[in-house]
Amino acid sequence: MAAQIEKHSALFILQGPFPRLVRFLQQLEQLQVMVLASDVELEAVSPATAAPAPAGATAANPQAKLRLRFSAYGRIPAAAGSRP
């Protein structure tokens, strides 16, 4: 019995301190499913146009905006008794 592959895609637009965005990407890499990021755009956000800084944000943690399409692939177990 062969398993099928299922794909889920989403567009993410995130804004926040650069180190947090990097941590988010690192956590995506740790998922148990195959993850592909495409159409990645990263830009610095000037303090004048940034949303209010979260607690703990400092000049050492510049604000950034990350846009990416995220696709995750996982196996769908074959149904019991089914034939390919």
Steps between C-alpha positions, in 0.01 A plus 500: 500500500649829393446818696397817318657841544287793615600865451389800704607853402463838664632851453656650813569868553676559830644812655707525814851502640741334257622238754141383555447459125818292479379287792167446321683373190717272712191352664348431156809297417437282807153384391449128438360562151691615194488879489583724203516878512471692173446857384697621802525876548671666795516874554604732777218702653580857594404597856258762363291238314539209742220389726549583867803306623424200721641479850872431492556653155814709478715669238711182506193312369399691187150450363457303179218380278506144365274374222514138387291225351518192718419151368493195725486146367395197700400141442140385503487136611336268247154385609486148638388252237547740208700403194729733302 
